[in-house]
Amino acid sequence: MTDDQPRPEQIDQAQPLALQPAGPPAPPGLASDVAQLNEIALGFFHNRLADSWVPHHLERRGFGSAIQQRWQAGYAPAEWDALTSYLRALRFPDPLIEAAGLARRSQRGTLIDTFRDRAMLPVRSADGTVAAFIGRAPEDAGPGVPKYVNSPRTCLYHKGETLFGLWEARQAIATGARPVMVEGPFDAIAVTTTCAGRHAGVAPCGTALTAEQVRTLSHVADLSGTGALVAFDSDAAGRRAAICAYHLLIPYTHEVSVMVLPADQDPAQVLAERGPDALAGIASHTHPLADLVTDAVVDRWSRWLEYPEGQINALRATAPVIAAMPVPHVARQVARLTHRLGLDYATVTEAVTDALPQVVAKIATSPGKRATGIPHQAAAVAACDLPGGSAEALSHALNAAPGRAPPGPAGEGRRPLSARRARV
């Protein structure tokens, strides 16, 4: 590398991989060649692991040598074309190397490695084929260097349909381990290795959780039996992702919970800083994800909840969301909403029951679309769960619940609004 050339991390900053075009469609018969190339690349990265910074980095994070071997960690050298030159020496043509996503064209038109100076992990498809790679930058990388780089779309890899860690956890899932949706690949490894046999971590690859990824998971896991757990970061973005995950998961299972992580920590950080016992303990203490869905709506009105108008407006906004939930979730959320708003149980019950026909009607009139203000997936499940007499079925579920909100500080200091005082 000459002095006048930009450093590799500067190219990453100037040309993020996510912005690169996917390229032309793959010709027939390319998939087997790409799979072969990926297997060779996997060995190339693995053979360069020992002399790199990666083993020590992973060891510090709680991923010892056995885990590194189990997940086939590797290292991509900090050179422009180390892998490209290696593959060329094996007589693989440039178009195939590029089609596999292992190299890309620089601004000068030369072929350069997609991954440089990164800890490498393979991403496998449902049949175990190495479909792609994820590369993590070192801790001392520049601020403009993306922490993770994923392979671009290829004939084998569609990131919106792929879950990292699903193939590795297939046996645990088959014997009843509960799938855990996490944000990053090392979070998935942390959950699967720490909670062996009980939980299995899976992560989207450079994208938010999608309906296609959940469908892929449902082909491996009996979600109706195992349920699902969400363990995204506790920041605002993580909460939004968890809420989206709820609506994607409930068509497959009503047992959807959230792992309550410490502030500013993900599962991999918990493992690194607190150890495996702490992570296992957190994974064993969860809350219904429906709580987070309801709270997110009410929180928008938090500054006005001390006033009757604010309480009623919050009720109007939240009632359709609760009505769109599966019936087993509704009674708990009505009780929680009653408690938080300081309203009486009958008022909240009436509001939720009255909202249900609106929810079902929106699904009937907007097939395949997301109804405004109401999660489409949740409403669709509500419609399926309540055949024939939706309001009657919901009322039966609510009447079977406690007749008043549970005691606690959220409702203290407010006079409950009766149905006569509040019209929603």
C-alpha positions in Angstrom: 0.0 0.0 0.0 1.5 3.3 -1.0 1.4 6.5 1.1 -1.0 8.2 -1.3 -3.6 5.5 -1.1 -6.5 5.7 1.5 -6.4 3.2 4.3 -8.9 0.3 4.2 -11.0 1.8 7.0 -11.3 5.0 5.0 -12.7 3.1 2.1 -15.3 1.5 4.5 -16.2 5.0 5.6 -16.5 6.4 2.1 -18.3 3.4 0.6 -20.4 1.6 3.2 -21.1 -1.9 2.0 -24.8 -1.5 2.7 -25.0 1.1 -0.1 -23.4 -1.1 -2.7 -25.7 -2.4 -5.5 -26.5 -6.1 -5.4 -25.3 -6.6 -9.0 -26.8 -8.5 -11.8 -28.9 -11.7 -11.3 -26.8 -14.8 -10.8 -26.6 -17.2 -13.9 -28.0 -20.7 -13.5 -25.7 -23.1 -11.7 -23.8 -20.4 -9.8 -25.1 -21.4 -6.3 -22.8 -24.5 -6.0 -19.8 -22.5 -7.1 -20.5 -19.8 -4.6 -21.0 -22.4 -1.8 -17.6 -23.9 -2.7 -16.0 -20.5 -2.7 -17.5 -19.6 0.7 -16.2 -22.9 2.2 -12.7 -22.1 1.0 -13.0 -18.5 2.4 -14.1 -20.0 5.7 -10.9 -22.0 5.9 -8.8 -19.0 4.8 -10.2 -16.9 7.6 -9.9 -19.7 10.2 -6.3 -20.4 9.3 -5.4 -16.7 10.1 -7.2 -16.6 13.4 -4.4 -17.6 15.8 -2.0 -14.9 14.8 -4.5 -12.1 14.9 -6.1 -9.9 17.6 -9.3 -11.8 17.4 -8.7 -14.7 19.9 -7.7 -12.4 22.7 -10.6 -10.0 21.9 -13.2 -12.8 22.0 -11.6 -14.4 25.1 -12.0 -11.1 27.0 -15.7 -11.1 26.0 -16.3 -14.5 27.5 -15.9 -16.5 24.3 -13.1 -18.9 24.9 -11.2 -21.1 22.4 -13.8 -23.9 22.5 -16.6 -21.4 21.6 -14.4 -19.9 18.9 -13.9 -23.3 17.4 -17.6 -24.2 17.8 -18.7 -21.1 15.9 -15.8 -21.3 13.4 -14.5 -17.8 14.1 -11.8 -16.5 11.8 -9.9 -13.4 10.8 -9.8 -11.3 7.6 -6.3 -9.8 7.1 -5.9 -6.0 7.0 -4.8 -6.1 3.4 -6.5 -4.9 0.2 -6.8 -8.2 -1.5 -5.4 -11.0 0.6 -8.4 -13.3 0.1 -8.9 -12.2 -3.6 -5.2 -13.0 -4.3 -5.6 -16.4 -2.6 -8.7 -17.3 -4.6 -7.1 -16.1 -7.8 -4.1 -18.4 -7.1 -6.6 -21.3 -6.9 -7.8 -20.2 -10.4 -11.2 -18.8 -9.4 -12.2 -16.1 -11.8 -12.9 -12.5 -10.7 -16.6 -12.5 -11.6 -17.2 -15.5 -9.4 -15.3 -14.0 -6.5 -17.4 -10.8 -6.8 -20.6 -12.8 -7.3 -19.9 -14.6 -4.0 -19.7 -11.2 -2.2 -16.1 -11.9 -1.1 -14.7 -8.9 -3.0 -16.0 -5.7 -4.6 -14.8 -3.1 -7.0 -13.0 -0.1 -5.6 -13.5 3.4 -7.1 -10.5 2.7 -9.3 -12.1 -0.4 -10.6 -9.8 -2.9 -8.9 -11.1 -5.9 -7.0 -10.6 -5.5 -3.3 -11.7 -7.8 -0.4 -15.1 -7.1 1.2 -13.7 -7.9 4.7 -10.5 -6.4 6.0 -9.1 -6.5 9.5 -12.2 -8.0 11.0 -13.3 -10.9 13.2 -15.2 -13.2 11.0 -18.2 -15.5 11.5 -19.9 -17.6 8.9 -23.7 -17.3 8.3 -25.2 -20.6 7.4 -28.5 -21.3 5.6 -31.1 -23.8 6.8 -29.2 -26.8 5.3 -25.8 -25.7 6.8 -24.3 -24.2 3.7 -22.1 -21.2 4.3 -24.2 -18.6 2.7 -22.4 -15.4 3.8 -20.1 -13.8 6.4 -20.3 -11.2 9.2 -17.2 -9.3 10.0 -16.6 -7.2 13.2 -14.2 -4.4 13.3 -11.5 -4.1 16.1 -12.3 -2.0 19.2 -9.8 0.6 18.1 -11.2 1.1 14.6 -11.9 4.7 13.6 -15.3 6.4 14.4 -16.3 6.2 10.7 -15.7 2.4 10.4 -18.9 0.4 10.7 -18.8 -2.1 13.6 -20.3 -4.8 11.5 -20.1 -5.6 7.8 -22.3 -8.2 6.2 -21.9 -10.0 2.9 -24.0 -8.3 0.2 -26.9 -10.1 -1.4 -25.9 -13.1 -3.4 -27.6 -16.1 -5.0 -27.2 -17.8 -1.6 -27.8 -15.0 0.8 -30.8 -12.7 1.4 -30.3 -11.0 4.7 -34.0 -10.3 5.2 -34.7 -14.0 5.2 -31.7 -15.3 7.2 -31.1 -15.6 11.0 -27.6 -15.9 12.3 -27.2 -18.8 14.7 -30.3 -20.7 13.6 -28.5 -23.6 12.0 -26.1 -23.9 15.0 -29.0 -24.0 17.4 -31.2 -26.3 15.4 -30.7 -29.3 17.6 -31.4 -27.4 20.8 -34.5 -25.9 19.3 -35.6 -29.3 18.1 -35.5 -30.6 21.7 -37.5 -27.6 23.1 -35.1 -24.8 23.6 -36.8 -21.4 23.4 -35.7 -19.1 20.6 -34.4 -15.8 21.7 -34.4 -12.8 19.2 -31.3 -10.7 19.8 -29.7 -7.9 17.9 -26.1 -9.0 17.0 -24.3 -12.3 16.3 -22.3 -12.3 19.5 -25.5 -11.8 21.5 -26.8 -15.0 19.8 -23.6 -16.9 20.6 -23.8 -15.6 24.2 -27.4 -16.8 24.7 -26.9 -20.2 23.0 -23.7 -21.1 24.9 -24.7 -19.7 28.3 -28.3 -21.1 28.3 -27.5 -24.4 26.6 -30.6 -26.5 26.1 -33.0 -23.9 27.5 -32.6 -20.9 25.2 -31.2 -20.5 21.7 -30.1 -17.1 20.4 -30.8 -16.0 16.8 -30.0 -12.7 15.2 -31.0 -10.8 12.1 -28.1 -10.1 9.8 -27.7 -6.3 9.4 -31.5 -5.6 9.4 -34.4 -5.3 11.7 -36.4 -8.5 12.3 -38.6 -9.3 9.3 -41.7 -11.4 8.7 -39.6 -13.6 6.4 -37.0 -14.3 9.2 -39.8 -15.2 11.6 -41.3 -17.5 9.0 -37.8 -19.1 8.5 -37.6 -19.6 12.3 -41.1 -21.2 12.4 -39.9 -23.9 9.9 -37.3 -25.0 12.5 -39.0 -24.3 15.8 -42.4 -25.3 17.1 -43.1 -21.7 18.2 -46.6 -22.6 19.4 -45.0 -24.9 21.9 -41.8 -23.2 22.8 -42.9 -19.6 22.6 -40.3 -16.9 21.8 -38.2 -14.5 23.8 -37.0 -11.0 22.7 -33.7 -9.6 24.1 -33.0 -6.4 22.3 -31.1 -3.4 23.8 -33.0 -1.4 26.4 -32.6 1.9 24.6 -35.4 3.5 22.6 -34.4 1.8 19.3 -34.3 -1.6 21.1 -37.8 -1.0 22.5 -39.2 -0.1 19.1 -37.6 -3.3 17.7 -39.1 -5.4 20.4 -42.6 -4.0 19.8 -42.2 -4.7 16.1 -41.1 -8.3 17.0 -44.3 -8.7 19.1 -46.5 -8.1 16.1 -44.4 -10.4 13.9 -44.3 -13.3 16.4 -47.9 -13.5 17.7 -49.3 -15.0 14.5 -47.1 -18.0 15.5 -47.3 -18.0 19.3 -49.0 -16.2 22.1 -46.1 -16.9 24.4 -43.9 -13.9 23.7 -41.8 -12.5 26.4 -39.0 -9.9 26.8 -35.7 -10.4 28.6 -35.2 -7.4 30.9 -31.5 -6.4 30.3 -29.5 -3.9 32.4 -29.4 -0.4 31.0 -27.0 0.1 28.1 -26.1 -3.6 28.0 -26.9 -6.4 25.5 -26.5 -10.1 26.2 -22.9 -10.2 25.0 -22.0 -7.3 27.3 -23.7 -9.0 30.2 -21.7 -12.1 29.6 -18.4 -10.1 29.3 -19.0 -7.9 32.4 -21.1 -10.1 34.7 -20.4 -13.6 33.6 -22.5 -16.6 32.4 -24.4 -17.0 35.6 -25.7 -13.5 35.5 -26.9 -13.9 31.9 -28.5 -17.2 32.6 -30.3 -15.6 35.6 -31.6 -12.7 33.4 -32.8 -15.1 30.7 -34.9 -16.9 33.4 -36.7 -13.8 34.6 -38.8 -12.4 31.8 -42.0 -10.3 31.4 -44.8 -10.5 28.8 -43.8 -8.5 25.7 -47.4 -7.3 25.5 -46.6 -5.1 28.6 -44.0 -3.2 26.6 -46.5 -2.7 23.7 -49.1 -1.3 25.9 -46.7 0.9 27.9 -45.2 2.4 24.7 -48.6 3.9 23.8 -49.4 5.1 27.3 -46.0 6.7 27.6 -46.8 9.1 24.8 -49.4 10.7 27.2 -47.3 10.5 30.4 -47.1 14.3 30.9 -50.8 14.6 30.9 -51.9 11.6 32.9 -52.5 13.6 36.1 -55.4 15.3 34.3 -58.7 13.5 33.5 -58.5 14.5 29.8 -55.0 13.0 29.5 -56.2 9.8 31.1 -59.1 9.5 28.7 -57.0 10.4 25.6 -54.4 7.7 26.7 -57.3 5.2 27.0 -58.6 6.1 23.5 -55.1 5.6 22.1 -54.4 2.3 23.9 -57.8 0.6 23.7 -57.5 -0.4 20.0 -54.0 -1.7 20.6 -55.1 -4.0 23.4 -58.2 -5.0 21.5 -55.9 -6.1 18.6 -54.0 -8.5 20.9 -54.6 -12.2 21.2 -57.3 -12.9 23.8 -55.0 -14.4 26.4 -53.1 -11.1 26.5 -56.1 -8.8 26.9 -57.2 -9.2 30.5 -53.7 -8.5 31.9 -53.3 -5.4 29.8 -56.7 -4.1 30.8 -55.8 -4.5 34.5 -52.5 -2.8 33.9 -54.0 0.1 32.0 -56.7 0.5 34.7 -54.0 0.7 37.3 -51.8 3.1 35.4 -54.5 5.5 34.3 -56.4 5.5 37.6 -59.7 4.6 35.8 -62.1 2.0 37.0 -62.0 -1.4 35.4 -65.5 -1.2 33.8 -64.5 2.0 31.9 -61.3 0.4 30.5 -63.1 -2.9 29.7 -65.9 -1.0 27.8 -63.3 1.0 25.8 -61.4 -2.1 24.8 -64.5 -4.1 23.9 -65.9 -1.2 21.9 -62.6 -0.9 19.9 -62.6 -4.5 18.8 -65.1 -4.2 15.9 -63.1 -1.3 14.6 -59.9 -3.4 14.7 -61.5 -6.3 12.9 -63.2 -4.0 10.3 -59.9 -2.5 9.4 -58.5 -5.9 8.6 -61.5 -6.8 6.5 -61.2 -3.6 4.5 -57.4 -3.4 4.2 -56.2 -6.9 3.4 -52.4 -7.2 3.4 -51.9 -3.6 4.6 -51.0 -2.1 8.0 -54.0 -0.4 9.4 -53.3 3.1 10.5 -52.4 3.2 14.2 -53.2 -0.5 14.7 -50.6 -3.3 14.1 -51.9 -5.4 11.3 -50.5 -8.6 12.4 -52.0 -8.3 15.9 -55.4 -7.3 14.6 -55.3 -10.3 12.2 -54.7 -12.6 15.1 -57.5 -11.0 17.1 -59.9 -11.6 14.2 -58.9 -15.2 13.9 -59.1 -15.8 17.6 -62.6 -14.4 17.9 -64.7 -16.1 15.3 -68.5 -15.4 15.2 -68.8 -13.2 18.2 -65.7 -11.1 18.7 -67.1 -8.7 21.3 -68.8 -11.5 23.3 -65.6 -13.6 23.4 -63.5 -10.6 24.5 -66.0 -9.7 27.1 -65.9 -13.3 28.4 -62.2 -13.1 28.8 -62.4 -9.7 30.5 -65.1 -10.8 32.9 -63.0 -13.8 34.0 -60.2 -11.3 35.0 -60.0 -9.6 38.4 -62.6 -6.9 38.8 -60.3 -4.1 39.6 -56.7 -3.0 39.0 -54.0 -4.3 41.3 -52.8 -2.0 44.1 -49.6 0.0 43.5 -48.0 3.4 43.3 -49.1 4.1 39.6 -52.7 4.8 40.5 -52.1 6.5 43.9 -53.2 10.0 44.4 -55.8 10.0 41.7 -59.5 9.6 42.0 -60.7 6.8 39.7 -62.9 7.9 36.9 -66.1 6.0 36.7 -67.9 5.2 33.5 -70.4 7.9 34.3 -67.6 10.5 34.6 -65.7 9.4 31.5 -67.0 8.9 28.0 -64.6 7.4 25.6 
